[in-house]
């Protein structure tokens, strides 16, 4: 069945809902093209709903690519593979591993689809590692008029550049060709350290490790550091299959249940935040990683995240990263804002993607979470004040309070992207009300490309 007229749609956190006229689940590109040609819009492609903005909400049609999932082809000799955009990220590792390949990097959540993760610039951490969007070498795009286009740097390079990170606004991308690396294993470590010790030599710590990040509960004076490094010894003797990866990400551990209880307590008793931040700092260090544990990269990157939350994330220029996170923590403490979650800090290498938060600059991302159901506006607006003071750019799938004019000034290639988008979707069929407010009101501002 390709569509339904009786379903409601909600994002993962439950804060964004929609009642579309139809939810389409096409089984191939020809069926999708036929659906797109005959519908006036708005049309929004969705992945797993792991975006926290109204990016995918539509009262028109929602397109799910759940039936267009899996590996299409792999070429270990060139280090490339093509996958359907509806493939869950947790399935990508096992599929590629059978051919001796792996994604160079991943985020710490693998519940998204490949299309959603790439379309919003999802990333992991590493001074020399970019977002998933930087791995794209080719796409298949189904346009508003039902054309099926193969795009890369040789075939319509202007539209290809827009497609590398498009938040589903130029059409439905059904396939990605990715540049990959040989399969590799990682060893994982975590420890607690004074926040000042880490921040005073932040890049020194990061240069020692391929993947470096830390978690800072704002009312604690220590941070939980997590590092991942390539394993040089004998590789793991087994690899989890797709079913096992899916099940692992949905499992609710004892620690996860305890954290959920703490979140509910903080919601009921906001002044308890400081006590639990110190407690959770100690607990995370004890339970986050077993010293010396070695697993394949795609098994190591993600962690189960089953306590529902809403999230804001900004990318700030790398040279001001330490100053920025200190300012965020100081603001939360000064305003006595209750929260149960830590701030997550990661590095991302700069790129040349037109709508990438990392366009033209090496960056650090600061991710702020609030338990679903708790007041998020006070926390997010306070943090956003700080992020904007440090010239931050928001993650496309996470909450912000910016306007189209703000985005137009942030992105040097904003006009170029909009011109490419309008060329293949002149009527704006792929613009939800949320995207219309950003893309159509921001056209007159910003620098000329």
N, C-alpha and C positions, 0 to 999 in steps of 0.2 A: 504494500500500500504506500503511495507516495505522499498522501496528504490527509489532513483531518481538519474538521471545522468545529470540533468540540473540546479541544485541548487548551489548557492554560499553560503558560511558560513561566518559569522562575529561575533566577540565577542561583548559584550554589549557596550563597549566604542567605537567600530569601528576601533581600531588600529590594530587588528589582523584579517586577512581575509584568506580564503582558497577556492580553487575550487576543491573539491574532485571528484573522479570518481563516488562516490555514497554516498548518505545520507540514512542510514537505520533507519527504525522506527519499529522494531519488536514488535509483540504483545504478545509473550511469549518466554520462555527460549528455547524451542525446535526450534523455527524459528531462534532465535539468534544464537544458536549453529550451525545450518546448514549454516548460512551466514558466520560465522567465519571459519568453516572448509574449505570452498571453496575459501577463499580469501587470497592472499599472504601477504597483508599488504602494507603500514602501516595502522593500524586501530586505531582510537581514539574515545573513548566514550566522549560525551559532555553533559553538563547539560544545564544551561541557558546562558552560555557564560560570566559569571561574573568574569572569570580569565583575568588578564591583560597581562600575558605572552603568548607565542605561544604554550602553553601546549596542546591545542586541535587541532591545525591546522594540517591538513593532506591532501596530494594530492592523498591519497588512498581512504579509506572509513571512514566516520564519523558515529558513532552510537548514536542515540538519543533514550532515554528510555521514551519519553513522553507518549507512550501508555502502559507503565508499571508503573502505578502511583496509589497510594492509600494505605489504611491500609489492611494488610493481616490478622492479628490476634492481639488480645490484651489480656493480662492476668493480670488484676489488682491485683490478689492475689500474683503474683510474682514480679509485677512491671516491666514487660517486654512487648514489642510489636514488631511485625515484619511489616516492611513497604517496599514497592517497592522503589528502588533507584531513580526512575524518579519522585517521589513525590516532588512538590515544597515545600520549607520550610514553606511558608505561609499557606499551607494546613495541615501541620503536627499538629499544635496546635488544630484546631477544630476537627480533626479526633481522636486525643488522648483524648481530653476533654470529648467526649461522653462516654469514659470509665473511667473517673476520673483520667487520667494520663497526664503528661506534661514532656517536655524536661527540665532538670535541669537548662539549660542556653541556650541562643541564641546570635547571633550577632545582629548588628543594621540594617542589610539588610536581607530580607527574600525572595528575588527573586531567589536565587539559588535553584537547586534541592538538595535533600538529598544526592545523590551520589556525586555531585560536592562539596558540603560543607564538607562532611566527608572526601572525597578523598584528600582534600587540607589542612585539619586541621583548618577549620574555627572555630571561637571562639567568645565568648562574653567577659565579664569582671567579675572578682571576685577573691579574694585572694585564696579561697578554691575551685575554679571551673575550670575544665579543658576544653579542646576543645570538639567539637562534636564527634571527633574520640574516645575519652575516654569512650563514652557511648556504644560503639559497643561490643556486646557479641557474635555475630555470623553473618556470611555472606553467601550468595550463590554466587558462582563465576562460570562464564562460561569462559573456557580457550581457548587458541588459537586453540587447537585441537578439540574443541567442547564438552569437558567434562563439566558436571554440577556438581560442588563440593559444599557440605555443610561443612563449616569450623567453628570451634570454638576452645576453649582451649583443648578440648578432641579429636577433629577430625582434624589431621594435624596442631598441634599448631604452627609449624614454619611458615607455609604458612598463617595461620590466623593472626599471628602477623604482617606479611608483608601487609596483606590486610586491616588492620585497618587504614592505611594511605598510599596509593599506587599511587596516582595521575594517576590512570587508566593504570598502566604499567604492571600489572600482568594478565590482562584479564578484562572482563566486570562484575562488581559486580551488580547483579540485585536486591538483597534483603539485608536488614539490620535488625538484631535483636538488640534492644536497651534496656539498663537499664534506667528506668525512675523514676520519683517521682510522688507523688499525685499532682493533680491540685492545683495551688496556685495563689493567687492574689498579685499584687505589687502596692505600692504607689510610685509615682515619684515626684522628686523635682529637681530644677536646680537653680543655683545662680552664680553670678559673684564674684570672689575673686582675690586679688593680687596673681600673679604667685608665688612669693617668699613665701608667706604665705602657700600655698598648698604644694609646693615642700619641704619646710623646715620640714614639718611633714606629708609627703606623706603617709606613712604606717599607721600613726595614723588616718588619715581621712578614709583610705580604710578599716581599721578594724571595724569602726563604722557601715559600710554599707555592705550589701550582694553584691551589685553591685555598683562600684564606677568608674567613668571615668571623664576625662576632655578634653576640646577642647581649644587649644592655637593657636590663630592667631599670627604668629611669630612677627609681628611688634606692637603688643599690649602688655601692661604690666600686663594685667589681663587675667584670664582664665575663661571659662564657665564650672562649675562643674555640673555633672549630677549623681544623685544617685537613686537607686531603692532598696526598702526594702519590705520584706514580710508584707502583710496586715493582722492584727490580728483580725479585726472586721468582720462584716457581709460580705460575699462574694458578688461580683457584681451580679445583678439580671439578666443580660443578657450576652450572649457571641456571638461574631461575627461568622458568618459561613464562609465557604471557599470563596464563591463569594464576600462577603463583605471584607474579608482580601485581596483578590486579587485586588479589586477595590481601596481600601484605599492606597495600595502601588503604584498604578499607577497615583493617583490623583496629579495634579500639583497645589499646593496651591499658594496663593498670595505671601507668603514669598519665595517660591521656584522660582516663576517668577522674583521677585526682585533680588534674589541671582544670577540667571542666567544672568540678565542684568548687575549686578556688575562684574561678571566674564568676560563678553564680554568687559566691559569698561577697566578692568585691563589688558586684553589682548591688547587692543588698546593703553592704556596709562599706561605702567608698573609702573611708579613712583607713581601712585595712590594707590599702595598696602597698604602703612602704614595708610592712611586716612581711607580706607575701613575696614581694620582690626580692628581699634578702633570702627568704626560704627557697624560692624557686631558682635563684642563682646557684645555690649549693646543690639542689636536686638535679638541675640540668647537667652540671658537670659530672655528677655521678652516673647519670643514665644516658647521656647523649651518645657516647661512643666507648667501645671497649678498646683499650690500648692495643695496637698491633693488629686489629681486625682487618682482613684483606678480602675485598670482593671486587667483582667486575664493576667498571665505572658506572654503568646505568643502574646497577643495584645499590650503589653507594650514594649517589647524588640525592635521591629523594628521601623524604621522611613522611610518615603518616601525619596528616593534619586533618583531624576529624572534629575538633572543636570549632564551631562556626564563628566566623569573624568577618568584619569589614576592614578594608585596608586602604591606606594612602601610601604611595611611594614616589619619591622625587629623586632624580639624578642630579647631583651637584658636581661642579668641576673638581677633579681629583686634588688639586693643591689646597683647596679650602675644606676638605672632607672632615678632618679632625675638628676644626673650628666649628663647622656646621653641626655635627652631632653633639658637641658640648653645648652649643646654644640651644638645641632642641631639648636636651635633658634639663638644662637650667630653666627653660620656659615652663616645662611641665611641672617641675618642682615649685617654681615661683607661684604659678597659678593653682597649685595643689589639685591637679587634674587626676581623677581616678582612672586607673587602667590596670589590667592584669597581665598584658602581653609585654614582651621585650621589644625594643627597636632592633631591627636586623640590619647589619651593615655589610655591604659587599662592594667589590671593585668590578668595573666593566671597562674593557678597552673601547676607545672611540672608534667611530666608523663614518662612512660617507652616505648612509641611507637617509633619504630626504626627511622622513618623519620620525627618525629615531631619536629618542631622548639623549643618545650618545653621539649625535651628529657633530663631527668636528672637534670632539674633545674627549680625552680620557676622563672617566667619571667614577664616582662612588654613589651607590644607592642607599637611601635611608628609608626603611619600610616600617610604617607605624600601623599597628593593628588595634582594633577595639572589638571586644566580645560582642557578638550579635545580640542586639536587644539593649545594650548599654548606650548611653548618650555618646555619640561619636562626633557630633558637630563641634563641641567645645575643644576636644583633643585635636581633631583634624585642622580646625581653623587656626589654632595656636601654632601647630607645627608648620602649617602652610605659610604663615607669616614669616617664619624663620627660613624655610626653604626658598621662598621668593627673594628674601634678602641676600641669599647666596646664589642667585641666578639659577635656581633649580628648574628642572623640567619634569612634569609628571609622567608616570607610566600610563600608557593609553588605556589599560584595563582597570586602573585603580582610581580611587576617588580624588577629586579636586574641585575647586570652585572657580576655575578660569573661564574666560570667554574666548570667542574666536579671535578677537583682536589680540589677546595675550599670546595665543599660539602663533599668530602671524608674525609677531615681533620676535618670537623665540627661534623660529626656524627660517634660516636663510633661503631655503628652497621651497617655501610654502606655496608661492604662486605657481611654481613649476609643477608641483604635485597637483594642485587644483586644476591646472590646465590639462594635464594628462587624464585626471579623473573625469573631467567634463567631456573630454573627447569621446570616451567610451560609454558615458552615462549622462548625456546632455540634459535629460529630464530629472536627474537626481533620484532614480528609482531605488538606489541602494542607500539613501540617506534616511535614517530614522529622525524623528524630531530632535533628538539629542545631537546627532551629527550635523543636521541642518543648522542648528544654533551655533555650532563651532565652525563649520566649513563655509557656510554661505555668509555669515556676518563678519568673517575675518578676512574677506577677500580684498578689502581696500587698504589694509594695513600691512606693515612689514616691508622688508627690503626687497628691491628688485633682484631677481636671480641673474 
